[in-house]
């Protein structure tokens, strides 16, 4: 559990990592990728984004929420 209001955090300097799968939508680059990054200064908080839409605001989750959703931060090279 986090003491942070997730959407009040500054996520502008997050370094995102990609986990790619096969092309699911017929895109030109042949990959459908989600990105995940740890939010600086907010332990246990992660930002989930879309590599094809980097201009969109990412969704923010706690480590517990990611685990519940079946998303393993280790697949993105991150630790909880």
Secondary structure, DSSP 8 states (H G I E B T S, - for coil): --SS-GGGS--TT---EEEEE--SS--TTS-EEEEEEE-TT-TTEEEEEEGGGTTS--EEEEHHHHHHTT--GGGGT---
